[in-house]
Amino acid sequence: MSEQIAPQMERPSVIGPDYMEQLKRRQALRQEALRQNLELIWDAMQAGAVKRIILSYDCQDCGIDAPTVSFEGTSDSVPFPEAIRLPEAVDAMGLPAQIALIFPDTLSDVAWLCVQIVLGRSKPEWNDGAGGYGEAVFDLATRDLSVSHIQRIVAHEAYTFQA
């Protein structure tokens, strides 16, 4: 007995006709949010005399540990960068307005949000399965954000033996 596969046009549509348009609009909003949030970060780094922000993260089994953030180029005469409060970060994740009060506004939190936007755009499944880890560097001199991500791949092989 063989199974016939229905032609593509006869299959029921699971995704609505405007799905691609919504996806493009959401990606454009995230890209604009990334741009605006990076401007907030560059301004805060300039004001706080921070030359580089290095953010290390690790996620396993769909859980994400709080990233470790370090600041390079700070001086004792300037307040610790973590104390820098940014104007309200641009919400690119479609979060409800009710939680706006807890939306990230510290330099570290907004930096982590930017890294998540880049990872989500470049590798959508970056925290699926066994997860991954990496490091992001915000460099004020070049106004560049670079993310190095390592994806964990876990392989299993199953065997059945009979005597």
Secondary structure, 3 states (H helix, E strand, C coil): CCCCCCCHHHCCCCCCCCHHHHHHHHHHHHHHHHHHHHHHHHHHHHHCCCCEEEEEEEEECCEECCCEEEEECCCCCCCCHHHCECCCCCCCCCCCHHHHHHCCCEHHHHHHHHHHHHHHHHCCCCCCCCCEEEEEEEECCCCEEEEEEEECCCCCCCCCCCC
